[in-house]
């Protein structure tokens, strides 16, 4: 049997693939479809203190070939009170016993502290409310005029210091705390960010890397204008185009973070191979955003099935068998990869390999050349008349 179960921050997940906060998570009706799928848990829409409608339309764009998506939604959501309400949680989970997690993205530090206080107060007042964890989004601006929190290390440290000083994180924390991080591109930035996160390892349970790559721009060349209306067309880039940046972030975060902090890989995951690669780089679980957005919750069933197939083929029984075990490049590995590609090509050609096709073609050509030479020699020595 192949086992896809895992845990993040001590929270058990039936499968290691689940939804990212954002697409199709705004209402209990939408989240109920996630709960009914093979998604390992349900992560709610990033909430603000009050409900908001977000930016003007069009605020999303998908490339025709499916390789990239852009969004500048402006965090449309129903407000924190909706996502921590017992009715919302009950309607979301139904008969499912999957973990339900909340995401928060306050406009200010005060907003984030207020929402964390609301979550802890609700859980104290009603023990039946099952909020398995909270994901704090540090990949969005916090103070107007300042950079994204994750890029402003002084601000990031101040936020984490104040957040982890809350009563709900003293002693035995009421819920695991995850941190959603922006993408990094330079090793010193990885090291600086990880050093700050490690300071608060007693409170931080996991890190989700990465959020969208900011300030991308898609152009409508016919109309000669941006494809997105909000913010002059500048938006966050997601989808398969960001997978390679996400893989690098997952691997470097896993190398630099304390082992007590789990890493959740997110960014460009569209199939079982993508999930396998994230886990190979050290992810304990994988979130799916853009693919869930375009395909719907059936993507979780498909990806889990694909990942199981990959694991069976490789002889892995659980994700712990290969998690974080990315190998160094080697000639032997490269040769193995070439052989696998050749075998795949052979199957695609109806069982006749490219190499065999080439050998057969060469044999025919040589035979033709020998025949031509024989005819010429026979003609020269008048052998054709004998």
C-alpha positions in Angstrom: 0.0 0.0 0.0 1.1 3.5 -0.8 0.6 6.0 2.1 0.2 9.7 1.3 -0.4 10.8 4.8 1.8 13.4 6.5 1.6 16.1 9.2 2.4 19.7 9.4 2.9 21.4 12.7 1.7 18.2 14.4 -1.6 18.3 12.5 -2.2 14.9 10.8 -3.2 15.1 7.1 -4.7 12.1 5.3 -2.9 13.1 2.1 0.1 15.4 1.6 -1.7 17.5 -1.1 -4.2 20.2 -0.1 -5.5 23.6 -1.3 -3.6 26.9 -1.1 -5.5 29.8 0.4 -7.1 32.0 -2.3 -8.8 30.2 -5.2 -12.2 28.7 -4.5 -12.0 29.2 -0.8 -14.2 32.3 -0.2 -17.3 30.5 1.0 -18.4 27.4 2.9 -20.1 26.1 -0.3 -16.8 26.3 -2.2 -14.7 24.8 0.6 -17.1 21.9 1.1 -16.1 20.7 -2.4 -12.5 20.7 -1.2 -13.5 18.7 1.9 -15.2 16.2 -0.3 -12.1 15.6 -2.4 -8.8 13.9 -1.5 -7.3 17.2 -0.3 -5.5 16.5 3.0 -7.2 19.4 4.7 -9.1 22.6 4.0 -7.4 26.0 4.2 -9.8 29.0 4.2 -9.5 32.2 2.2 -7.0 34.8 3.6 -9.2 36.9 5.8 -9.1 40.6 6.7 -10.8 42.1 9.8 -13.9 43.1 7.8 -15.3 41.7 4.6 -14.2 43.3 1.4 -15.0 43.0 -2.3 -11.5 43.4 -3.7 -10.2 45.1 -6.8 -12.2 46.0 -9.9 -12.6 43.4 -12.6 -10.8 42.1 -14.6 -8.3 41.2 -11.9 -7.2 37.8 -13.0 -5.7 36.4 -16.2 -4.7 33.0 -17.5 -2.4 32.4 -20.3 -4.0 30.3 -23.1 -1.5 27.5 -22.9 -2.0 27.3 -19.1 1.6 28.0 -18.2 1.0 31.2 -16.3 -1.6 33.1 -14.4 -1.8 36.6 -12.9 -4.0 38.0 -10.2 -4.5 41.2 -8.5 -7.6 40.4 -6.5 -7.2 42.7 -3.6 -8.1 40.0 -1.0 -11.9 39.7 -1.5 -13.2 37.8 1.5 -16.1 37.6 4.0 -14.1 38.8 7.0 -12.5 36.8 9.8 -15.7 36.4 11.8 -17.2 34.4 8.9 -14.3 32.0 8.6 -14.1 31.2 12.3 -17.9 30.8 12.8 -19.1 27.3 13.8 -21.7 27.3 11.1 -19.2 28.1 8.3 -16.9 25.3 9.6 -19.7 22.8 9.9 -21.0 23.6 6.4 -17.5 23.3 5.0 -16.5 20.0 6.6 -19.9 18.2 6.7 -19.2 14.6 7.7 -15.5 15.0 6.9 -13.1 14.9 9.8 -10.4 16.7 7.9 -8.4 19.6 9.5 -9.8 23.0 8.9 -7.3 25.9 8.9 -7.7 29.6 8.8 -5.5 32.1 6.8 -5.2 35.8 7.9 -3.7 38.7 6.0 -4.4 41.9 7.9 -3.8 45.3 6.4 -1.8 46.2 9.5 0.0 44.5 12.3 -2.8 45.6 14.6 -5.3 43.8 12.3 -3.3 40.6 12.5 -3.1 40.7 16.3 -6.8 41.4 16.5 -7.7 38.5 14.3 -5.4 36.1 16.2 -7.1 37.3 19.4 -10.5 36.6 17.8 -9.5 33.1 16.8 -8.3 32.2 20.3 -11.3 33.8 22.0 -13.7 31.8 19.8 -11.9 28.5 20.5 -11.9 29.2 24.3 -15.6 30.1 24.2 -16.7 27.1 22.2 -14.4 24.0 22.4 -16.4 22.3 19.7 -15.0 24.8 17.1 -12.1 22.9 15.5 -9.6 25.2 14.0 -6.5 23.0 13.4 -4.1 25.8 12.5 -3.6 29.4 11.4 -1.5 30.6 8.4 -0.2 34.1 8.8 0.4 35.7 5.4 3.7 37.7 5.5 3.9 37.8 1.7 1.6 40.8 1.4 2.3 44.5 2.3 1.6 45.3 5.9 2.1 49.1 6.2 1.3 51.4 3.3 4.4 52.7 1.8 6.6 49.9 3.1 7.7 46.7 1.3 6.1 43.3 1.6 6.7 42.1 5.2 8.8 39.2 4.1 11.2 41.5 2.2 11.5 44.0 5.1 13.4 42.0 7.6 13.1 44.6 10.4 9.4 44.7 10.0 9.2 40.9 9.7 11.0 40.5 13.0 8.8 43.0 14.7 5.6 41.3 13.4 6.8 37.9 14.6 7.9 39.2 18.0 4.6 40.8 18.7 2.5 37.9 17.2 4.4 35.2 19.3 4.0 37.4 22.4 0.2 36.9 22.4 -1.3 34.7 25.2 -2.4 32.1 22.7 1.2 31.2 22.0 2.3 31.1 25.6 2.9 27.7 27.2 1.0 25.1 25.1 -0.1 27.0 22.0 -3.8 26.9 21.2 -3.1 26.2 17.5 -0.1 25.7 15.2 1.1 28.8 13.4 2.2 28.7 9.8 3.9 31.6 8.0 3.2 32.2 4.3 6.4 33.6 2.7 7.2 35.5 -0.5 9.7 34.1 -3.0 13.4 34.8 -2.4 16.1 34.9 -5.1 19.4 35.6 -3.3 21.1 33.2 -0.8 21.7 36.0 1.8 18.0 36.8 1.8 17.2 33.1 2.4 19.6 33.1 5.3 18.3 36.3 6.8 14.7 35.2 6.6 15.4 31.8 8.0 17.4 33.2 10.9 14.5 35.3 11.9 12.0 32.4 11.6 14.3 30.2 13.7 14.3 32.7 16.5 10.6 32.0 17.0 10.7 28.2 16.4 8.9 27.6 19.6 5.8 29.2 18.1 6.2 28.7 14.3 5.1 25.3 13.2 5.5 25.5 9.4 6.5 27.8 6.6 4.6 27.8 3.3 6.8 28.8 0.3 6.0 30.5 -2.0 3.4 33.2 -2.6 3.0 34.6 -6.1 6.0 36.4 -7.7 5.0 40.1 -7.5 4.8 42.8 -10.2 4.4 40.6 -13.2 2.7 42.2 -16.3 0.6 40.6 -19.1 -0.1 42.7 -22.2 -3.1 42.5 -24.6 -1.2 43.3 -27.8 -4.3 43.7 -29.8 -5.8 46.4 -27.5 -2.3 47.6 -26.5 -3.2 47.5 -22.8 -2.6 45.4 -19.7 -4.7 42.3 -19.3 -5.6 43.2 -15.7 -7.3 46.5 -14.8 -6.1 46.9 -11.2 -2.8 48.6 -10.3 -1.9 49.4 -13.8 -1.9 45.8 -14.7 0.9 44.8 -12.3 -0.1 41.5 -10.6 1.2 38.4 -8.9 2.5 35.6 -11.1 1.5 32.0 -10.4 1.0 28.7 -12.2 3.6 26.4 -13.8 5.8 29.3 -14.7 6.8 29.8 -11.0 7.5 26.1 -10.2 11.2 26.3 -10.5 11.5 29.3 -8.2 9.2 27.5 -5.8 11.3 24.4 -5.8 14.5 26.4 -5.0 12.7 28.2 -2.2 11.5 24.9 -0.7 14.9 23.3 -0.8 16.8 26.3 0.6 14.2 26.9 3.4 14.4 23.2 4.3 18.2 23.4 4.5 18.2 26.6 6.6 15.2 26.2 8.9 15.2 24.4 12.2 14.0 20.8 11.8 11.1 21.6 14.1 9.6 23.9 11.4 7.9 22.0 8.6 8.1 23.3 5.0 5.0 23.3 2.8 5.7 23.6 -0.9 3.4 25.8 -3.0 3.8 27.3 -6.5 3.2 25.8 -9.9 2.0 22.4 -8.7 -0.1 21.0 -11.5 0.4 17.2 -11.3 1.8 14.3 -9.3 5.4 14.8 -10.6 5.3 18.5 -9.4 4.2 17.3 -6.0 6.9 14.6 -5.9 9.6 17.1 -6.7 8.4 19.4 -3.9 8.6 16.6 -1.4 12.0 15.5 -2.8 13.2 19.0 -2.0 12.0 18.7 1.6 8.4 19.7 1.7 6.2 17.9 4.3 3.1 18.8 2.3 2.1 20.5 -0.9 -0.4 23.2 -1.6 -2.2 23.7 -4.9 -3.5 27.1 -6.0 -3.7 28.0 -9.7 -4.5 24.4 -10.8 -7.3 24.3 -8.2 -8.5 27.6 -9.6 -8.6 26.4 -13.2 -9.5 22.8 -12.8 -11.6 22.7 -9.6 -11.3 20.4 -6.6 -11.1 17.3 -8.8 -7.4 18.2 -9.2 -6.7 16.8 -5.7 -8.1 13.4 -6.6 -6.0 13.4 -9.8 -2.8 14.5 -8.3 -3.0 12.1 -5.4 -3.6 9.3 -7.8 -0.6 10.4 -10.0 1.7 10.7 -6.9 0.7 7.2 -5.8 1.5 5.9 -9.2 5.0 7.5 -9.2 5.7 6.1 -5.7 4.6 2.6 -6.7 6.9 2.8 -9.7 9.8 3.9 -7.6 9.1 1.4 -4.8 8.2 4.1 -2.2 5.6 3.2 0.5 5.4 6.6 2.2 6.5 10.2 1.5 9.1 9.9 4.2 10.9 7.4 2.0 12.0 10.2 -0.3 11.2 13.5 1.5 14.2 15.8 1.4 16.4 13.2 -0.3 17.2 15.1 -3.5 20.5 13.6 -4.9 23.5 15.4 -6.2 24.0 15.5 -10.0 26.0 12.5 -11.3 26.8 10.9 -14.6 25.1 7.8 -13.5 21.9 9.7 -12.7 22.1 11.4 -16.1 22.5 8.1 -17.9 19.5 6.7 -16.0 17.4 9.6 -17.0 18.4 9.3 -20.6 17.5 5.6 -20.6 14.1 6.4 -19.1 13.4 9.0 -21.7 14.4 6.6 -24.5 12.1 3.9 -23.0 9.3 6.5 -22.9 10.0 7.4 -26.5 9.9 3.8 -27.5 6.4 3.3 -26.0 5.3 6.5 -27.7 6.5 5.1 -31.1 4.5 1.9 -30.7 7.2 -0.1 -29.1 9.9 0.7 -31.6 12.7 2.7 -30.1 14.3 5.7 -31.7 17.7 3.9 -31.6 16.3 0.8 -33.3 14.6 3.0 -35.9 17.9 4.7 -36.6 19.7 1.3 -36.9 17.1 -0.1 -39.3 17.3 3.0 -41.5 21.1 2.8 -41.6 20.9 -0.9 -42.6 18.6 -0.1 -45.5 20.8 2.7 -46.7 23.9 0.6 -46.6 22.1 -2.2 -48.6 21.1 0.3 -51.2 24.6 1.6 -51.6 26.0 -1.9 -52.0 23.5 -2.7 -54.7 24.4 0.5 -56.6 28.1 -0.3 -56.4 27.5 -3.9 -57.6 25.5 -2.6 -60.6 28.3 -0.1 -61.5 31.0 -2.8 -61.2 29.0 -5.2 -63.3 28.4 -2.7 -66.0 32.2 -1.7 -66.0 33.3 -5.3 -66.5 30.4 -6.3 -68.8 29.2 -8.8 -66.3 25.6 -7.8 -67.0 25.7 -9.6 -70.4 27.0 -12.9 -69.0 
